[in-house]
Amino acid sequence: MLIATTNDLPGYEITEVYGEVFGLTVRARNIGSQIGSGLKSIFGGELKGMTTALVDSRHQVIERMVEEATAKGANAIVAMRFDTSEMGPNWTEICAYGTAVSVRKLG
C-alpha cells in the first residue's frame, strides 16, 4: 500500500477514488507516565514513555486505515494526515486519515 501526504503520487496515475478512510484509537495515560511526565516537565527532557506510546499509536492507526482502504479495493492512500485530540484529562484520540485510491504506474 502506497501512502503519501501529497494529493498525488509522481510517476503514478490515479485511476479510481474510493473516498475517505481512517484508523482511530483512544489511549489512556497510566498514572506512572503522568508522574514521570510531571517531573520531566519541571526538569526538562524527553518523555520517552509518552513518545513510545505515541509512535505505537500512530502505527496502529495507520494499520487500521490501510485495512479499510484494502477492503475498499484501494492500492494507495493520498492526502494522509494524523490528528490528535485530548478527550478529558487522561485520554488521547489519535486518528490517521486520507483518501483511498487505485493507482497505476506510468511508463
Secondary structure by P-SEA (a helix, b strand, c coil): cccccccccccccccccccccbbbbbbbbcaaaaaaaaaaaaccccaaaaaaaaaaaaaaaaaaaaaaaaaaccccccccbbbbbbccccbbbbbbbbbbbbbbbcc
